[in-house]
Amino acid sequence: MSSKNKAKMPEQKPKDRIKNFDEVALGLTKEQAIAEAKRCIQCKKASCVKGCPVEIDIPAFIKFLALGEFDKAIAKIKEKNALPAVCGRVCPQEDQCEKACVLKTKGNPIGIGYLERFVADYEMRNPLAVTRLPNVEEKKRVTGCGTRVAVIGSGPAGLTCAADLAKMGYRVTLFESLSVPGGVLVYGIPEFRLPKKIVGIEVDYIRSLGVQIQTDTLIGRTLTIEDLFKQNYKSIFVASGAGLPRFMGIPGENLKGVYSANEFLVRVNLMRANQFPEYLTPIKIGKKVVVIGAGNVAMDSARVALRLGAKKVTIVYRRSRVEMPAREEEIVRAEEEGIEFILLTAPTEILGDKDGWVKSMECLKMKLGEPDASGRRRPVPIEGSEYIIDCDTVVVAIGQNPNPLIPKATPKLKIEKWGGVIVDEKGETSISGVFAGGDIVTGAATVISAMGAGKLAARAMDERIKSFSKKTNSS
């Protein structure tokens, strides 16, 4: 008989994992996965599906898993989701599908994310055993008929949109500014949470659908939106992400030893600074590191700093633990690893020594007032509560704004005052035939929300192209 409790994910022990960049979560065993799948009561009206931004038929894949039919389970997932191994690791299921699970009321929702990861990893170990998706050539006769479309950015939104369009039969070119595809999945998320090998395998699968990936191509510089239309791309999806770091605007942010989380994580995740001198990207890390912010990026930055050799790592956050936007499991892992949390505290100035290096940070204590626009209680300064925190490295992880390059190079593209591209309910921008989604529209958000936007845009692009084709043929 199956346990009533949600399966517990095996992990590296904290004392071991802080010494390496290997994946912390180790994945369920076959026996654990089947037992967890058998807990699913197979609701007739499955609310969990409504909680999934990419519309996976969750009960169906879990049923196959419970029967030990792993090939059919992964095939069912891939009908809707081209990045299951990624989602199984970094998607916040606890706020989406698992939150909607009927068993949530009893405190033990099905570990949907754990199960998705299990079957995705099974496919990677047994690639020839998995049932393939419907033949793309057959699809071409039904929908896209080989029409050329372009996707800009190979993060989760771009990869999802490209995969869905390819399955519809379109000839998709995906443009990536960096030398490696994957976007935030490769430069923003540490190896111990999402191994780069996993991302590479998922990208290769999308290539197998017929998607052509063109790296080292910076749209807005190498080519423009107008250039792509001249090259006979019939529709374009912009998913260039949120790569512009935010700073606090306090004195001392220009001191040596102050990093944006973007730079800090890119140096390690993409440029392998943790393997210097094997890889020629050094990174200077002090003994006392302060990370400002409490989202997933802040947790990642703090845990990376610890693995780089910092003796003490502190997260400074202006609200309480309840308001932290990071996933609970990542907060817990940071706590287990010995990272200190200083809450209800806001930095007011970063102080430097005579050589321009960080030596300390002045902070102000806060209290919580009424909720603000985010729904969280607003932090209010406590007058006269200033104090000093000693530190020699500061990482600012308070969010990112949309990448401004494409909007600047495309005057007709309307944007919000804060930089987000304006789209309608179908994801279409102010330029006919140009769609946008993910962080370039919303600002920094979750991987799965970006994937949902990519899926929405693919459908809308298909509808638009077919509609235009019918009008052309009738005239």
N, C-alpha and C positions, 0 to 999 in steps of 0.2 A: 504493500500500500504506500502511495506517495506521501511525502511529508506535507504538512499544511503550511510550512514556512517557506518563504522564498529562498532559493539556493544562494549560498554564500560563495562569492567569487574568490578563488585561490589567488594569493598575492605573494610577491617577495616580502620578506620581513623588512621592517623599516631600517634596522641596523645594517642590513645588507644592501638594500636598494639605494641608499644615499651615497654609496660608493661607486655606482655605475649608472649608465644611461639605458639599461635594458628595460624592457616593458615591465611595469609594476604588476598589472593585472595579468594573470597567467591563463585565463580561460577555463571553462568548465570541462570536466572529463565527459566522455561519452555517456557514462552511467548517470552523472549529475544532470546532463542536458536532457536525457530521456525522462528522468524522474521529474524534472522541472516542467517539461512539456506536458506530462501526464496530469499536472495540477490544473491545467486549463480546462474549464467546464464547457467550452465550445458554445458560447452564447449564440442564440439565433440572430439577435440584433446586437452585433459586436460593437460596443462603444469604443473599443480600443482602436478600431480602424479609423473612426472619425478623428481620433487624436493624432493620427499619423500624417504629417504634411506631404508625404510622398505616396500615400494611399495603398500601402502594402496590405494584402489580404492576410492579416495576422493569424486568425484562427486556422486558416487553411495551411499555412506553412508550419504552424505548431503541431497540427494534427499529423502531418507527414513525419515530423521529427519524432513525435511520440511513438510512431510505428517503426522508427528506425530507418525510414526512407529519406535519407539525407539528400540524395540527388534531387528528389522531387521538392523537398523543402527549399533548397536554394534556388531551384528553377522558378518556384512560385514567387519568391522574394524578387528575383531579377525581372519578373514581368513588370515591376514598378520601380525598382531601385537598382541602379547600376553601381552603387557604392556600399554594399552591405557590410563589408569588413570595416570600413571607416565608420559607418553609422553605429555598428555594434560596439564601437569603442568610445566615440565622442558625442553621440547624440544624447541630449538630456531626456531620455525616455521617462524619467520620473515626473517630468512636467508635461508629458504629452500622452503617448499611448498607455503607459503604465498608470498614469494618473487617472485615466478613464476606465481602467480595468475594473470589472465588477468586484473582484476580490480585494481591491484597494480599500473598500469599506471595512474589511476585516484586518487591514494592516499588512497584508501579504499579497500584493499584486504579482502576477506572473513576471518573471525576469525576462521580458521580451528582448531587451537589448543584449543580455547574455546569450540568449538562444540565437539571435540573429548573428552574433559574432561566431558562435559555435559552428553554424552551418556554413558561414562564409569561409572560416578557416578550414573546415572540412574540404570545401571545394579546392582551396589552394593546395592541400595535400594530395587531392585526388582529382586533378583537372580533367582527366579523360572520362571520369565516371558521370559527370554532370550533364543532364539533359540540356541541349542547346536551345536558344530562343528561336522563334520562327525565322526562316531564311530571309535575309535582307533583300535579296534579288526578287523574291516572291512579293515582298512588301512593296517594292518599287512600282509594280504594276497596279497597285491599289491606291497609293497616295502620292508620295513625293515625286515619283518618276524621275529621280536623279537631278532635280532642281538644286542649284547651288545656294547654300546659306552659310553665313559666317557667325561664329561665336567668339567674343573677345574676352579672354580671361579663362584660365583652366582651373579655377577653384571649384568648390562644390556646386555653385549655381551653373557655371559654364559647362562643367563635365556632365551634369544631369541633363541640361538642355541639349547638348550635343548628342548624348546617347539616345534620348527620346526622338530627336529629329532623324537620326540615322536609322532607328527602327521603323520610322515612318517612310523611309526610302529616300531621304534627302542626301545630297552630297555635301557633307559638313566639313568646313575647315575651321579649326579651333586655333586662334592666335594667342600666344603666350609671350609676355615680355621677357621672362627669365629663361635661363637655359634648361630648366627642368620643369615639366608640367606638374600641376597639383595646387598651385596657388597657396593659400593659407595653410593647406594640409601639409605642405612640405616646409614652408618657411616660418609658420606661426605656432605649430603644435610640437612640443618636444618628443623626442624618440621614445621616452619612457611612457608616453601616453598613446602615441600613434607612430609605430615604426615606419620609416620611409619605404622600406621594402613592401609593406602592405599597400601603401599608396601607389607605388610603381606597378604592382600587380593589377590593382583596380584600373589604373590608367591604360594598361595594356589590354584589358578586357574591352574598354571603350574603343580603343584602336581597332580591335577585332571586329567591331560592328561596322567598320568602314570610315570612322572619323579620322581625318588627316590633321595631325597636330603640328603646327608650325611655331617653333620656339624662337627666342631671340628677336621677336618682332613686336615693337612698341607702338601700338595703335595710338595715334595722336602725334607721333614723331616719324616712325618708319613709314607708316601709311595712315591715312585719315579715313573717317567714315565715308566721305565722298569718293575716295579712291576705291573703296570696297564696292560701292555701287557701280562704279565705272568698270570694275572687273567682273560685272555680271552676277554679283551676289544679290539675290532677290529679297532677302530679309536679313537683318543683323540683330544679334542679341549681345548687349553690353553687360558684362559681369566682371568688371575690373576691380571690384572690391573696395575695401576701406584701408588704404595704405598710408594715410596721412596721420601721423601721431598727434595726439593732443598733449599740451602742456598746461601747467596750472597758472602760469603768468606771475610767478612769485620771484623775488630776487634770488640769484644764485643758480638758476637753472642752466646757465651757460658755463658753469664750472666744469673742470675736468673731473671725470668720475661720475657724471650724470648721464644716464642713458634713457632714451625712450625705450619702452618695452619692444617696439618694432625692431629697432636696431639690435638690441640685446639678444632677442630670440633669433633673428635672421643670422647673426654672426655664428650662433651655435647650431641652429637647426639646418640651415642651408649651407653655410660656409665651414662647418665643422671646427669651430674655434676650440671646442673641448678636446680635439685631437691634435692641437698644435704641439710640435712643429711638423707632424706628418702632413697636416693641411696648413697652408701658410696664411692663416687668419688668426692672429693673436687677439686675446681679449684680457683686459686688466680687471681683475676682481679683487676687492679689498677683503679685509678680515671681518668687517662689520657692514653688512648690506641692508639697506632699507628699501622695501618695495612699497610704492604708494598706490593704493587701490585694492579692491577685493573681488574682482571678477576672475574668470578662468585664466585670463592672460596674466593677472597678478600672481595667481597661484603657480602657474607655469614658470614665471620669472623667478619667483622665490625658490622653487624647488630646483631649478637649473642652477641658480647661484650657489645653493648648498652643495650640489654635485661638482661645481667648479672649484670647491675648496674653501668657501667662506666659513668662518668659525661661528658666526652668529648671523642669522637672517631674520629680519623683522618685517612684518606687514603692518603698515599704518593705514587706518581706514577711518573716515569721519563719521560713520554710523556704527550701529551695533552689529553683532553677529547675525541677528535675525534678518537684517536688510542686505547681507552680503549677496551679490548676484552670482557668485560662483556656484558650481554644482556642489551639493553637500558632500559627495564622496571625495571630491578633490580637496575640499576644506579639511575633511577628516584626515586624509592622507598627508596633507601639509602639517597638521598638528602632530600626527604620529611621527613625522620625520624631525620634529623638534623646532619647527618654525614658530617664532613668537608672534602673537597678535596684539597690537596696541590699538584699541578701538576708541571710538568717540574722540578722535584726535585728528586735527587738520594741520598740515605743514604750512608755515607762514614765510619761511626763508631758509635757503640752504647756505650754510656758511663755509668759507674756504680758508686755506692757509695762505702763507705769503707766496707760494708757488702756483696758486690757482687750483689746487686740488681740494675736493670735498673733505671737510673735517668733522662737521656736525650739522644738525638740522633743528631749527627752532619750530616748535609746534604749539598749537593752542587747543585746549580741551573743549569738547563740544557737549551739548545736550540735545535730545531729540524734541522737535516741536511738532506742528501739525503736518500731515502728509502733503507732499508736493505733487507735481504733475505725473511723476513716475509711480505714485501710489505709496511710496515709502516716506516715512517720517523725515521731515527736513532737519538737517543738523543746524543747530544754533550755537554761535560762539559763546563761551563763558569768559566774560571780561576778567583780565588780570590773571589768567591761568596759564600763561606762557611758560614753557620749559624747554630744555635742550636734550636732544638725543644724539649720542656719539655715533658717527658712521663715517665710512670712507668711500662708499659707493651708494648711489641712489638710482633706482629704476622707476621711472614714471609710467604707471600702467593704469591710466584713467580713461582709456578708450581711444578710438581712432575715427577720423572723419573719412568720407568717401575720397577715393583717388581723384584729384582735380584735373588730371592731364587731358582726358577725352573731352570733358565739358569745355575746357579752355580752347581746345582745338576745333570745337564744333559750336560756333556761335548760335545756331538755331536750336540747340539742345537746351531746353528750359530746366533750371535747377532751383532747389530751395535755397534760402539765404545761407543755410549751414552747409550747403554743398551737395545734398542728395539730388539725384536725377528725378524729375517729376514724371510719373507714369499714371496711366488710367487703370481701371479695374482689371484689364487684361495684360497689363505690363507694357503697353505701348507708350513711347515717349512723344514729345512734341513734333518729332520728325516721322513722317509716314514710313512704315516698314522697319523702323528701328525700335527695338524693345530693350528693356533693361530690368535687372533684378538682382537680388542679393544685397550685399553691403553697400554697393554703389547707390542704392535706392534708400535703404533703411538706416545706413550707418552700421557699425560693427554689431553683428547679431550671431545667431547660432548657425552651425553647419547645416543642420536639417532645415531651418527656415529658408536658407539660401537655396537648398535643393528644391524645396517646394516652389520657390519663385522660378527656378529654371524649368520645372515641369509645366507650370502655368504658361510661361512664355512659349515653350515648344508647341503647345496646343494652339495658342493664339496665332503664332507664326504660320502654322499649318493651315488654320482657318482662313487667314488673310490671303495666303498665296493661292489657295484653292478658289476663294471668292474672286480674286483678281483674274485668275485664269478663266473662270466661267464668263466673266464680263467681257474679256478679250475675245473669247471664242464666239460669244453670241453676237458681238458687233462685227 
